[in-house]
Amino acid sequence: MNQNLEQETKSHYQHRSNCRLCLSTDVPLAIPFAPTPIAEKYVSDPEGVTTPLFPVDLYMCKQCGHVQILDVIDPEYLWSDYTYHSGQTQGIIDHFNEVSQQVMTKYGPFDKKFVIDVGSNDGTFLKCFKERGFKVLGIDPATEIAAKATSEGIETLADLMTDAKGLEIQKKYGKADLVTAFNVFAHADQMIDLLKGIANVLDRDGLFVFEVSYLKDIIDKMLIGTIFHEHLCNHSLRPMIDFLSSQGLEVFDVEHVSIQGGSIIGFAQHKQGPREIQPTVAAMLESEESAKLHELSTMQQFVSRFDAMKKEVAEIVQLTIDNGGIIAGYGAARSGPMLLTQYEIGNKVSEVYDDHKQKVGLFTPGDLIEVKPTQTINETKPALTVILAWIHAKAIVRKHEAYLQNGGQFLTLTPTVQLINKDNYADFIA
């Protein structure tokens, strides 16, 4: 890395020295990764571009067990090119509908019928409650997305939830009997300040519902694609219980769901709240203990398994090259730069397929691979197409049966390394 690029890189991040949940300074390296470009930093002209690479190593707090990235990218730099909208994925919409119905059925009725969604994005989740007669309020730091949500009838504050912001909301709008935070706890560096804000706006007998990607699924299923700079936290139940307790909240129920490769939905209230603690909490804690989830040795086993996966991918890629085949990628997803970098195959991929209007015609961060419409796969006919949008792997394979029938192959990198061809694709999508 040249000196100017090194200085630019260092100016955009800082390394924190303590756990963001309990503030312990005993936070050793758990899983090392190669430095990776920011996932959304696509460029229009690759000429002369050298992309900054940032650490994405995972550390484990030995006091509370929380697994986290300690190298924190400046939020303005990190989020300035953010393109994700909740409402663009039907699976997310369906999930939000199911969860909102479950909350209403299991924990209703709600006296005030006032819900605040923290990290509300485009308001997709809040729409589910508005349709059920709730007064709704969103809060999200993405200015453009917040403005768009407000224009569509979902009032959204363009800001971060903090202790001070929570008090401000409480004063202006009153306390809510339902507060939600879905996949917000992954993105926040100042977790204590965030949780204080949530506690401030939650009514005395109110319900707080949060969803986070589950560390146990990440480790068990080798979900490399869930690890990138935006995801500062990789949560599990034991640290979350202690963390919420530190701010006067208690987890009384928990549910494991399949969304995003495996997540947990936690249900919490102020301590001494009206709801009894359910057996699901003890059962999940026991599962984490049995799996030794909060031990460094478990993280080291993850590293060994990943090394074996990298070797397998390297052999498949090299064989394709030796046979004169073209290699492509599929999906200009946030997981793409991480997967290409960690598997060390970015310089082997000639083009990436995606139909995202904001990305077609641009070049991927880091490896500067051109993004082309998905129909290009039938024109280029690559011998091997690496699936980067791993969550949508089955849908991608279904869409391109003709490509497989003509001799093409897909390769998954996570959760398993698997070659998919015309002979086995039916089993894969079943």
URRA-V708048 format. One record per backbone hydrogen bond with DSSP energy under -1.0 kcal/mol. NH is the residue of the N-H (numbers start at 1). CO is the residue of the C=O. Records with the same first field share a line. If there is no record, write none. Layout:
NH = CO / CO
//
This chain:
6 = 2
7 = 3
8 = 4
9 = 5
10 = 6
11 = 7
12 = 9
14 = 72
16 = 70
19 = 24
23 = 19
27 = 25
30 = 58
31 = 58
36 = 54
41 = 38
42 = 40
43 = 363
49 = 46
54 = 36
58 = 31
59 = 68
60 = 28
61 = 66
62 = 26
65 = 61
68 = 59
69 = 232
72 = 14
74 = 12
78 = 74
79 = 75
82 = 79
88 = 85
89 = 86
93 = 89
94 = 90
95 = 91
96 = 92
97 = 93
98 = 94
99 = 95
100 = 96
101 = 97
102 = 98
103 = 99
104 = 100
105 = 101
106 = 102
107 = 103
108 = 104
115 = 135
116 = 178
117 = 137
118 = 180
119 = 139
120 = 139
123 = 120
127 = 123
130 = 126
131 = 127
133 = 130
134 = 129
135 = 113
137 = 115
138 = 155
139 = 117
140 = 157
143 = 141
146 = 142
147 = 143
148 = 144
149 = 145
150 = 146
151 = 147
152 = 148
153 = 150
154 = 149
157 = 138
159 = 157
166 = 162
167 = 163
168 = 164
169 = 165
170 = 166
171 = 167
172 = 168
173 = 169
174 = 170
176 = 201
178 = 114
179 = 207
180 = 116
181 = 209
183 = 211
187 = 184
191 = 189
194 = 190
195 = 191
196 = 192
197 = 193
198 = 194
199 = 195
200 = 196
201 = 197
202 = 198
203 = 176
206 = 203
207 = 177
208 = 268
209 = 179
210 = 266
211 = 181
212 = 264
214 = 262
215 = 235
218 = 214
219 = 215
220 = 216
221 = 217
223 = 218
224 = 222
226 = 223
227 = 224
231 = 228
232 = 186 / 230
233 = 186
234 = 67
240 = 236
241 = 237
242 = 238
243 = 239
244 = 240
245 = 241
246 = 242
247 = 244
248 = 245
249 = 244
250 = 269
252 = 267
253 = 267
255 = 265
257 = 263
261 = 258
262 = 259
263 = 257
264 = 212
265 = 255
266 = 210
267 = 253
268 = 208
269 = 250
271 = 248
278 = 252
281 = 278
283 = 279
284 = 280
285 = 281
286 = 282
287 = 283
288 = 284
289 = 285
290 = 286
291 = 287
292 = 289
293 = 288
295 = 292
298 = 295
299 = 295
300 = 296
301 = 297
302 = 298
303 = 299
304 = 300
305 = 301
306 = 302
307 = 303
308 = 304
309 = 305
310 = 306
311 = 307
312 = 308
313 = 309
314 = 310
315 = 311
316 = 312
317 = 313
318 = 314
319 = 315
320 = 316
321 = 317
322 = 318
323 = 319
324 = 321
325 = 320
328 = 384
329 = 351
330 = 386
331 = 353
333 = 331
336 = 333
339 = 335
340 = 336
341 = 337
342 = 338
343 = 339
345 = 340
346 = 340
348 = 345
350 = 327
352 = 370
353 = 329
354 = 372
359 = 356
360 = 356
361 = 371
362 = 359
363 = 43
364 = 369
367 = 365
368 = 364
371 = 362
372 = 352
376 = 373
377 = 374
378 = 375
379 = 376
380 = 376
381 = 377
383 = 326
384 = 326
385 = 409
386 = 328
387 = 411
388 = 330
389 = 330
390 = 388
392 = 389
393 = 390
396 = 392
397 = 393
398 = 394
399 = 395
400 = 396
404 = 400
405 = 401
406 = 402
407 = 404
408 = 403
410 = 420
411 = 385
412 = 418
418 = 412
420 = 410
425 = 421
428 = 424
429 = 425
//
